[in-house]
Amino acid sequence: MDEDYDCIVLGTGLTECIMSGMLSVSGKKVLHMDRNKYYGGESASLTPLEELFTKFGVPTPDDTFGRGRDWNVDLIPKFIMANGQLVKLLIHTGVTRYLEFKSIEGSYVMGKSGKICKVPADEREALSSDLMGLFEKRRFKNFLVFVQDFDPKDPKTWKDVDPQKCTMDEVYKKFGLDPNTADFVGHALALYRDDDYRQKPCQEALDRIKLYSDSLARYGKSPYLYPLYGLGELPQGFARLSAIYGGTYMLDKPIDEIVMEGGKVVGVRSGDQIAKCKQVFCDPSYAPTQVRKVGQVIRCICLLDHPLPNTKDALSTQIIIPQKQVNRQSDIYVTMVSYTHQVASKGWFIAMISTNVETDNPEQEIQPGLNLLGPIKQKFIQLSDVYEPQNDGTDNQLFISKSYDATSHFQTTCVDVLDIFKRATGEEFDFTNVKHNLEDQE
């Protein structure tokens, strides 16, 4: 360990493993350490099933759950947008050779009547959706056609919508969309977590809606993918990549100190050993004095022996409950995967409900999600503090990732990874040579 490195990465959560892989591929000498014996940090996949029950202090599962080793339960499950930045990162770095993906079968949203409806993402689905009346369906269809044709570089496609000046609220008004339609567009298609975007220039929102639609077009049932055997495969895939490019890994290694001199990182100490480096990358738990708490997330893992009601027996799905539908400031996210993803015994399903904590009764806050699941065989509840770095790391060369948020997808994590990469290297990550089909890597 007593060597010089360009970068030391602490923690093997997905963000840190992606960073380790990207840095190694770009020629950096990387040392990657974790105080735990396993990959994944707080976003690990637990197997066998007994490990999950033990973690939450629940008696050992009985035989009805099948073989414990058939289970791989993610503590923080998130879906991958099929045409999104994480897929581009996976392809660009070659990590797809270590992983297999399966598409998520359904994407749903709770409408104004409390009914669960499929998210319409193209003109055909818009016209058959239960979310809207006949005239609203036509207006929404026209809006989707506009978004698909919209090119920020070609003013002929703008139809008097200047992407840098026109707000998203003004776009909704231009197409005559009612408040409920605007609500599910913003939260279930553009995947915003609040309504602040409505007062900002519309280009980002239009790009997000187009990304959803393009991702949906790749596989047809939903825009989301999920790796077989759970998300624990992702950090391990990036770890293998880093190792191939010369990265050194040390699990089960105590981290006693991030060593600073003159206000800058110079190394990491473990016991009486010090590894020297120019930069340190870590999750918030490794630098508790350098982060601030910005909130709390409640997550509830539920084991089921049936698909979610009102989802046409989909074997995997996402449901977004927009904040306004349940008088909240934060959306509630429901995800469900199953034995078809090799994460549970035959006939079993794993659902997760997550949201930002807003009251002193977090369990009551996820009740609208629990109500959608039907009978629950076993549930596990965890509260997690959410942290973000106090500074951007450019002065002291200590780059700290943000905690995982309540969302059911990896878009926000990718934004954090790319932002850290830019701050640390001074360069944007180059996607220009990325192939656009997972199949190209097979």
C-alpha positions in Angstrom: 0.0 0.0 0.0 2.9 2.4 0.6 3.0 3.6 -3.0 2.2 6.7 -5.0 -1.1 6.9 -6.9 -2.8 9.5 -9.1 -6.1 8.8 -7.4 -7.4 6.9 -4.4 -11.1 6.0 -4.4 -12.8 5.1 -1.1 -16.0 3.1 -1.0 -17.3 0.7 -3.7 -20.8 2.2 -4.2 -21.8 2.5 -7.8 -20.7 6.2 -8.1 -17.2 5.4 -6.8 -16.9 2.3 -8.9 -17.9 4.2 -12.1 -15.3 6.9 -11.2 -12.6 4.3 -10.6 -13.3 2.7 -14.0 -13.4 6.0 -15.8 -10.2 7.2 -14.2 -8.4 3.9 -14.9 -9.4 3.8 -18.5 -8.1 7.4 -18.9 -4.7 6.3 -17.8 -4.7 7.2 -14.1 -3.0 5.0 -11.5 -5.9 4.1 -9.1 -6.1 2.5 -5.7 -9.6 1.6 -4.7 -10.3 0.7 -1.0 -13.4 -0.2 1.0 -13.7 -0.8 4.7 -16.4 -3.5 4.0 -15.7 -7.0 2.8 -18.2 -6.7 -0.1 -18.8 -4.4 -3.1 -21.6 -1.9 -3.3 -21.5 0.1 0.0 -24.9 1.2 1.0 -26.2 0.2 -2.4 -25.1 -3.4 -2.1 -27.1 -6.5 -3.2 -27.6 -8.9 -0.3 -27.4 -12.7 -0.9 -28.5 -15.1 0.4 -31.9 -14.0 1.6 -30.9 -14.8 5.2 -28.4 -11.9 5.1 -31.3 -9.5 4.4 -33.3 -10.8 7.3 -30.3 -10.6 9.6 -29.5 -7.0 8.6 -32.9 -5.9 9.7 -33.1 -8.0 12.8 -35.9 -10.2 11.5 -36.1 -14.0 12.3 -34.7 -16.3 9.7 -37.0 -16.8 6.7 -39.0 -20.1 6.5 -39.0 -22.6 3.6 -41.9 -20.8 1.7 -39.4 -18.2 0.4 -37.5 -21.0 -1.5 -33.7 -21.3 -1.5 -31.9 -18.4 0.1 -29.2 -18.4 -2.5 -31.7 -17.7 -5.2 -32.2 -14.2 -3.8 -30.2 -11.0 -4.6 -32.0 -8.1 -2.9 -30.8 -4.6 -3.7 -30.9 -2.2 -0.7 -31.3 0.8 -3.1 -32.8 -0.5 -6.4 -32.8 1.8 -9.3 -33.6 1.3 -12.9 -31.4 2.3 -15.9 -32.8 4.5 -18.7 -32.2 2.4 -21.9 -30.9 5.4 -23.9 -29.5 7.3 -20.9 -26.1 8.3 -19.7 -25.4 5.2 -17.6 -25.9 2.9 -20.6 -23.5 5.2 -22.6 -21.0 4.9 -19.8 -21.4 1.1 -19.7 -20.9 0.8 -23.4 -18.1 3.4 -23.6 -16.1 1.6 -20.9 -16.9 -1.9 -22.1 -18.5 -2.9 -18.8 -21.5 -4.4 -20.8 -19.3 -7.5 -21.5 -19.7 -8.4 -17.8 -23.4 -7.9 -17.5 -26.8 -9.0 -18.9 -29.8 -6.7 -18.9 -33.5 -7.3 -19.0 -36.1 -4.7 -19.8 -38.7 -3.6 -17.2 -42.2 -4.6 -18.4 -44.2 -1.6 -17.4 -44.0 2.1 -16.4 -47.1 3.5 -14.6 -48.2 6.7 -13.0 -51.0 7.4 -10.5 -53.6 9.7 -12.1 -56.0 12.2 -10.4 -58.6 9.6 -9.5 -55.9 7.4 -7.7 -56.0 5.0 -10.6 -52.8 3.4 -11.8 -52.3 4.1 -15.6 -49.6 3.2 -18.0 -47.4 6.2 -18.8 -48.2 7.2 -22.4 -45.0 8.0 -24.3 -46.0 8.0 -27.9 -48.9 9.2 -30.0 -50.6 5.8 -30.1 -50.5 5.3 -26.4 -51.7 8.9 -25.8 -54.9 8.2 -27.8 -55.7 5.1 -25.7 -54.6 6.4 -22.3 -57.0 6.3 -19.3 -55.3 9.4 -17.9 -57.1 11.9 -20.1 -60.3 12.7 -21.8 -60.8 12.7 -25.6 -59.9 16.3 -26.3 -57.0 16.3 -23.9 -55.6 13.1 -25.6 -55.5 15.0 -28.9 -53.7 18.0 -27.3 -51.2 15.6 -25.6 -50.6 13.8 -28.9 -49.8 17.1 -30.6 -47.4 17.9 -27.8 -45.6 14.6 -28.1 -45.2 15.0 -31.9 -43.8 18.5 -31.2 -41.2 17.1 -28.7 -40.1 14.3 -31.1 -39.6 16.7 -33.9 -38.0 19.4 -31.8 -34.3 20.2 -32.5 -32.7 23.0 -30.5 -30.3 23.6 -33.4 -33.0 24.0 -36.0 -35.4 27.0 -35.4 -37.8 25.6 -38.1 -38.8 22.9 -35.5 -39.4 25.3 -32.7 -43.0 26.4 -33.6 -42.4 29.7 -31.7 -40.9 27.9 -28.7 -37.5 29.4 -28.0 -35.7 26.7 -25.9 -33.6 29.3 -24.1 -36.4 31.8 -23.3 -39.7 30.0 -23.2 -40.5 28.3 -19.9 -42.0 24.8 -19.7 -45.2 26.4 -18.2 -45.5 28.4 -21.4 -45.1 25.3 -23.5 -47.9 23.5 -21.5 -50.1 26.5 -22.1 -49.3 26.7 -25.8 -50.5 23.1 -26.2 -53.4 23.6 -23.9 -52.4 20.8 -21.5 -54.4 20.7 -18.3 -52.7 20.6 -14.9 -53.0 16.8 -14.4 -51.4 16.2 -17.8 -48.6 18.6 -17.1 -48.1 16.9 -13.7 -47.5 13.4 -15.2 -45.4 14.8 -18.1 -43.1 16.5 -15.6 -42.8 13.7 -13.1 -43.3 10.5 -15.0 -41.8 11.4 -18.4 -39.2 14.2 -17.6 -38.6 12.6 -14.2 -38.4 15.9 -12.3 -38.7 15.6 -8.5 -40.4 19.0 -8.0 -42.1 21.7 -10.1 -39.2 24.2 -10.1 -38.4 23.2 -13.7 -41.7 24.8 -14.9 -40.4 28.3 -14.5 -37.0 27.6 -16.2 -36.1 27.5 -20.0 -37.8 24.5 -21.5 -34.9 22.9 -23.4 -33.8 20.5 -20.6 -37.4 19.3 -20.0 -37.9 18.7 -23.7 -34.6 16.8 -23.8 -35.7 14.6 -20.8 -39.1 13.8 -22.4 -37.4 12.9 -25.6 -34.9 10.7 -23.8 -37.8 8.8 -22.1 -39.5 8.4 -25.5 -36.3 7.3 -27.3 -35.5 4.8 -24.5 -39.0 3.4 -24.7 -38.6 2.9 -28.5 -35.6 0.6 -28.0 -37.4 -2.2 -26.1 -41.1 -1.3 -26.4 -42.5 -2.1 -22.9 -40.8 0.6 -20.8 -37.8 2.8 -21.1 -36.0 1.0 -18.2 -33.4 -1.8 -18.0 -32.3 -3.8 -14.9 -29.3 -6.1 -14.7 -29.8 -9.8 -14.1 -28.7 -10.8 -10.5 -29.3 -7.3 -9.3 -27.4 -4.0 -9.1 -24.5 -5.5 -7.2 -23.3 -6.6 -10.6 -22.8 -3.0 -11.7 -20.1 -1.9 -9.3 -18.3 -5.2 -9.7 -18.3 -4.7 -13.5 -16.7 -1.3 -13.1 -14.3 -2.8 -10.6 -13.2 -5.5 -13.1 -12.7 -2.8 -15.7 -10.5 -0.7 -13.3 -8.4 -3.9 -12.5 -7.9 -4.6 -16.2 -6.5 -1.1 -16.6 -4.1 -1.5 -13.7 -6.3 -0.4 -10.8 -5.5 -1.9 -7.4 -8.4 -3.1 -5.1 -8.4 -3.6 -1.4 -11.6 -4.7 0.4 -11.9 -5.0 4.2 -9.3 -2.3 4.6 -9.8 0.2 7.5 -9.6 3.8 6.4 -8.2 5.8 9.4 -7.5 9.2 7.8 -7.6 11.2 4.6 -4.2 12.9 4.9 -4.0 16.6 4.2 -1.0 18.9 3.9 -1.4 22.7 3.3 -5.2 22.2 2.8 -4.8 19.6 0.0 -5.1 15.8 -0.2 -1.7 14.0 -0.1 -2.8 10.5 0.8 -4.8 8.0 2.8 -3.7 6.3 6.0 -4.7 2.8 7.0 -3.1 1.8 10.3 0.6 2.7 10.0 0.5 2.6 6.2 0.0 5.7 4.0 -0.8 5.5 0.3 0.1 8.8 -1.4 -2.0 10.4 -4.1 -3.0 13.7 -5.8 -6.7 13.2 -5.5 -9.2 11.3 -3.3 -12.8 10.3 -4.4 -15.2 9.0 -1.8 -18.7 8.6 -0.6 -20.0 10.9 2.3 -19.3 8.3 5.0 -15.5 8.6 4.5 -15.5 12.4 5.0 -18.2 13.1 7.6 -16.7 16.6 8.4 -16.8 17.6 4.8 -20.5 17.0 4.1 -23.8 18.5 5.2 -27.1 16.7 5.7 -29.8 17.9 3.2 -32.6 15.5 4.0 -33.7 11.9 4.7 -35.1 9.1 2.5 -37.3 6.3 3.6 -37.1 3.0 1.7 -39.3 0.0 2.3 -38.4 -3.4 0.7 -41.4 -5.7 0.4 -41.3 -9.4 -0.5 -44.4 -10.5 -2.5 -45.7 -13.7 -4.0 -47.7 -12.0 -6.8 -47.3 -9.2 -9.3 -48.5 -5.7 -8.5 -52.3 -5.3 -8.9 -53.5 -3.2 -11.9 -50.3 -3.6 -13.9 -51.6 -6.4 -16.2 -49.5 -8.9 -14.3 -46.2 -7.3 -15.3 -43.3 -9.3 -13.9 -41.4 -6.0 -13.3 -42.6 -2.4 -13.2 -42.3 1.1 -11.9 -45.0 3.3 -10.6 -44.6 7.0 -9.9 -47.0 8.7 -7.5 -46.7 12.5 -8.4 -46.5 14.7 -5.3 -49.7 16.6 -6.0 -51.8 13.4 -6.2 -51.1 12.7 -2.5 -50.7 16.3 -1.2 -46.9 16.0 -0.8 -43.8 18.0 -1.8 -42.0 14.8 -3.0 -43.0 12.1 -5.4 -43.3 8.5 -4.1 -41.5 5.8 -6.2 -42.5 2.2 -6.4 -40.3 -0.4 -8.2 -40.8 -4.1 -8.6 -38.5 -6.8 -10.0 -38.9 -10.5 -9.8 -37.5 -14.0 -10.3 -37.3 -13.2 -14.0 -34.3 -11.0 -13.1 -32.6 -13.8 -11.1 -33.1 -11.8 -7.9 -35.7 -14.0 -6.2 -36.9 -17.6 -5.9 -39.4 -18.8 -8.6 -42.7 -17.1 -8.2 -41.4 -14.3 -5.9 -41.3 -10.5 -6.4 -39.3 -7.7 -4.7 -41.0 -4.3 -4.4 -39.4 -1.1 -3.1 -41.1 2.1 -2.1 -39.1 5.2 -1.6 -39.6 8.9 -1.0 -38.1 12.0 0.8 -39.1 12.2 4.4 -41.3 15.3 5.1 -42.8 14.6 8.5 -42.0 12.9 11.8 -44.0 9.8 10.7 -42.1 8.5 7.6 -43.9 5.1 7.5 -47.2 6.9 7.1 -45.7 8.8 4.2 -45.1 5.7 2.1 -48.6 4.3 2.8 -49.9 5.4 -0.7 -47.2 3.1 -2.2 -47.9 0.2 0.2 -51.6 0.4 -0.8 -50.7 -0.5 -4.4 -48.9 -3.7 -3.5 -51.6 -6.1 -2.4 -50.7 -8.6 0.4 -47.1 -8.3 1.6 -45.3 -11.4 3.0 -42.4 -9.5 4.6 -41.2 -5.9 4.7 -38.1 -4.1 5.8 -37.9 -0.4 6.4 -34.8 1.8 6.5 -34.2 5.5 7.0 -31.2 7.0 5.3 -29.7 10.5 5.8 -28.9 12.3 2.6 -25.6 14.2 2.4 -23.9 16.4 -0.1 -20.3 17.8 -0.1 -19.8 21.2 1.5 -17.5 22.3 -1.4 -16.7 21.2 -4.9 -13.3 19.6 -4.1 -11.3 21.7 -6.6 -9.3 23.4 -3.8 -8.5 20.5 -1.6 -8.7 17.8 -4.3 -11.2 15.7 -2.2 -14.2 14.9 -4.4 -17.2 13.6 -2.5 -20.3 12.0 -4.1 -23.8 12.8 -3.1 -25.9 10.2 -1.2 -28.4 8.2 -3.3 -31.8 10.0 -3.5 -35.3 8.6 -3.5 -35.7 8.3 -7.2 -36.2 5.0 -8.9 -33.7 5.6 -11.7 -30.0 6.3 -12.1 -30.3 9.6 -14.0 -29.4 11.8 -10.9 -26.5 9.4 -10.1 -25.1 9.8 -13.6 -25.3 13.6 -13.3 -23.3 13.4 -10.1 -20.6 11.1 -11.6 -20.1 13.3 -14.7 -20.1 16.5 -12.6 -17.4 15.0 -10.3 -15.4 13.9 -13.4 -15.5 17.4 -14.8 -14.4 19.0 -11.5 -11.6 16.6 -11.0 -10.2 16.5 -14.6 -11.3 19.9 -15.9 -12.9 18.2 -18.9 -16.4 17.1 -19.9 -16.7 13.3 -20.4 -16.6 12.6 -24.1 -19.6 10.7 -25.3 -19.0 11.4 -29.0 -17.6 7.9 -29.7 -20.2 6.0 -27.8 -22.1 3.3 -29.7 -25.8 3.5 -29.2 -26.8 -0.1 -29.1 -26.1 -2.5 -26.2 -26.2 -5.3 -28.8 -23.0 -3.9 -30.5 -21.1 -5.0 -27.4 -22.3 -8.6 -27.5 
